[in-house]
Amino acid sequence: MSIPRSADDLLMSARRSLTEASIATTAGERYAAAHLAALRAAAAVLAARSRPASRRSRVMSVWVVTPQVAPELGEWAAFFAAGARKRAAAEAGLDCVAHREADDLVRDADAFIARVCEFLDVPYQPTMGSSAMGSSLLHVG
């Protein structure tokens, strides 16, 4: 299946954000970049599967629209929607994210991107550092 260029661009951007997350030096940076990666992957789904909005449509969060367009991604959307405020706080520089929480979100975002690729019927390409991130966490106490 071929997806629109905009969806492909968003998936590439999601992968770049995930790479940034895996090499970030602080938990807040890692969390924010991983969340942004998931957001961009969800936006790719919308770019590939949704109809253009009418002029009168109100602006809605990607996490609200994704389950409408792809119900099978609804639990993922709810999961990432729950972290949106924390991402905003981390982006603002607040110390609100534990290292383990950030590492978990990097893995979750990677799994979500893989699921989005499956949903869009495009090959999943692991990002730089995604396998290294998983193996490095085996040594965390």
N, C-alpha and C positions, 0 to 999 in steps of 0.2 A: 504494500500500500504506500502511496505517496502522500506526504503531508504538505501543507502549504509552507512556503519559505519562512513565513513569520513564526510558525510553530517550530520549525527546525532551528531557527535562530534562537528562540527561547530555550530550547533544550540544550543547545551549545552554551548559552549563557548560564543555565542551571548547572551544567557540568563545571564551568569555570568558577562559579560561586562555591561549589562543593570542594573544588581543589583549594580555593582560598581558605575555606573552613578547615580543611585538613592540615594546612600549614600555619594557621593563625597562632599567635603566641599567647593570647589570653583566652580565657573561657568565654568572655563576653563577645569577643570578635568571632570566635569559632561558632558560637550559638547563632549570632546574627547572620553570619554568612551561610550557615547550614539552613536556617529558616528561609533566607532569601532564595537559596537554591530550590527548595521545595516550592516556594511561591512561583518562581519562574517555570518550574515543571508543570504546575497546575495551570499557569497561564498558557503554556503550550497546548494543553488539552483544550482549553477554551478557544484558542486560535484555530485549532484543527477541527473542532466539532460544533462550535456554537454558531448560531445565525447572527448576522449583524443586528445590533440593538436599534430600536426605533429612536427617533429624536426625543420622544417623551420618556424614554426609559430612565429610571433613576440609577445612580451609580451604586453598585453593590460589590462587596468584597469577593475576591476570587474564591475564597473559601465558602461563600454562600452559593455562588453560581456553579461551582464544580460538581456538587452532588446532583444538581438539576440536569447538567449535561452528561455526567458520567456517574450514575448512582453507585456503581461498584467502587468508586473512589471516595464515597461519602464518609467512611470512617477515617480515612487519611485526612480528608478536609477538616473534619471536626478536631482531629488531633492537632493539626498545625494551626488551626484557628485559635485553639486554646493557648498557644504559645506566642501569639502575635504581640500582645502587650509586653511580654518579657523581652521579645526581640527589640521592640521600640526602646525599652529601658536600657538594654545592653548597647544599642546603637548610640544612646545618649551618654554612655560612659558610666552608667551606674553599675556597681558591683552586685549583681543580682543573680548570677549564674555560677553554679558549682562546676568544676572541671568535669566531673563524671556526667553531669547533665548535658554539658556541651558535647562531650564525646558521644553520648547516646544519641543526641540529635543529629550529629554528623552521620552516624550509621543509619538512623531512621530516614534522613533525607536521601541518602544513597539508595536505600531500599525503595523509597517512594519514586525516585527517578527511574529505577529499574522497572517498577510497576507501570509507570506512565509510558515508558518505551514499549512495554508489552501491550498495553492498552492501545497505543497508536500503531502497533505493528511495525516498529522500527527497531533496528538492532540496539541493544544496550551496550554502551561503551564505558567500562569502568574508568573513573577519573583518576588522575595522578594522586596518589596518596590514599585512595580509598581502601585498598587492601593493606597498605602499611598501617593505616589508622586502626583497622580491625586487629591486626596482629600485635600492634604495640600495646593495646589495651589488655592483652592477656597477662601482661606483667604488672598491671596496676593492682595495688593491694586494696 
